[in-house]
Amino acid sequence: FDKKLFTMKKLFIILVSLLVTASVYSQTYKVNTFYAELGGYVIKTDGTHGVVVAMQDQGAANWWNAKVAVNDTRSYYVNGANFNDWRLPTKDELKLIFLQEESIGSFSKNAGFRDNLYWTSTEGDNDLVWVQGSKGDGYEGQLYSPKNLAMNSVRGVRNF
């Protein structure tokens, strides 16, 4: 048993671990940018942590089913499917998403059937939830929608 060699190997492993840790935590992220390793498009960040939005919708559903659909990784592109912590955006997060709508893209258009609205997790009174319309549709802005309305779209967000 060579004690000196063992000590050098141990020191080497510690050094490599520190370098790997430093490189992982040195990544900085910018708003309005797609990051495959995060599974989507950054809508809010302090540089190292923030919120990312999925690159496509997860379908249309009533509010209760939207909360289930947002967690179905089969409805995400390859990068987004690597995560299981997707959720509905808050009212404020959805506003940020639509401020960056043209850069993010891939928002549903319901073939002229009606204005396309997106669910938030922000509940109102009397079985209502905040939703928001997209710029490309007839209604832009936030309003209340009944939770049982089955035609609103679902777009997941996750913290990083």
N, C-alpha and C positions, 0 to 999 in steps of 0.2 A: 504494500500500500504506500503510494507516494503522496505524502501529505501536502507537499508544495504544489504538485500537479492538481490535486483535488481543490485546493484553495484557488488556484488560477482559473480552473473551470467554473467554480462557483462565482468568482468575480466577473468572469466573462458573461455568464448567464444573467447576472444582475444588471450589467451594463447594457446588454441587448434588450432586456425588458424595459429599462428606462428609456432607451431610444424609441422603441415601439410605442410606449405610452405617450411620449412627447409628440410623436408624429400624429397619433390619433387625435390628441387634444389640441393640436395646433391648427387644424382645419377651420377656416372661417367661411361663413356663408353670407350671400348677398340676396336681398329681396329682388324679385323679378327674374329669378334664375332657376333653371331646372337642374336638379341634382339626382342622378340615378341612385346613388347610395342612400338617399333619403326617401326615395319612392315617389317623388313628385316635384312640385314647383314651390319655392319658398315665398310665402306671402308676408311673413313677419319674422324678424330675427334681431338678436342683440350681437350677432356675429358668430356665436357658437351654439346658441339654442334658439328655438323659435317654433313656427308652425309651417307645415308644408301641406299643400292641397294636391289631391289626386289629379292626374292628367286627363281623366275622363269621368263621365257620370257612372253611377252604380245603378242606374235604372230610374223608374218612377214608381211611387208607392204612396200609401197613406203614411202618416207620421210614425205610427208604431212599427210598421213594416220597414220604413226607411231606416229606423234605428237598428234593425236586423240586417238589412241589405248592406249597410255601410261596413259591416264586419265580415262580409262574404268575400274572401280574398280572390275568388274566381272572377269577380267583376272588376279586377284591377289589371292594368298592364303588368308585364313581367316585373318591373322594379317595385311597383306598389304591392304586388302580391307577396313580397318577401316580409311584409309587416302584418301584424294582427292587432294593432292598436288604433285603427281608424275609428273616427267618430263623426257625428254631425257637427258642422261648424256653429259657433255662437253667432248671434246677430252681428256683432262687430267684426268677427272674422269673415263672414260672408260679404260684408260691405267691402273689406279689403280685397277679397277675391274678385269682386266685380269692378273695383277700381283698376285691377290688373287684367281684366277679362281678355283684352285683345292679345296680350302677350301669352296668357295661359292657353286660350283657345279651347276647342272641343266642347262647347256648351250646346246642350240639346236645343233643337228647334222642333216644336211639336207639329210640324207640317201644316202650319196655319190653323191648327185646331183651336188653339187658344194661346194666350200669353204663357210663356214657360216660366214657372216659379220654382225656386229651390228652397228646401227645408232648412231651418236652423234648429239648434237645440234649445233656443230661448223661448220658453213658454209664456203665454199671456194669460188672460183670465178666460173663464168659461169655455174650456176645451179648445182654445186657440193657440197657435204657434206663429212666430214671426217667419215670414218667407221673403224672398227677394227675387225680383225680375231682372233679366239680363238686358243690356243695352240694345241688342239686336231684335228684341221682341217689342210688342206694343206697350209694355209697361216696364218702366225702370224705377226701382226704388223698393222700399220695404213696406209691408203691410201684414195684417193678420190673416191667417187661413185656418179653417177648421181642420182638426187633426185627422178626420176621416176622409178628407179629399184625397182620392187615390191617384191623381194625375201629377202631383208635384214631383220634381226631380230630386235626386239624391247625389251629393258630391261629398266625399269624405275628406277629412283633414286629420292630421296627426301631429303631435308634439315631437320635437327632436332635441 
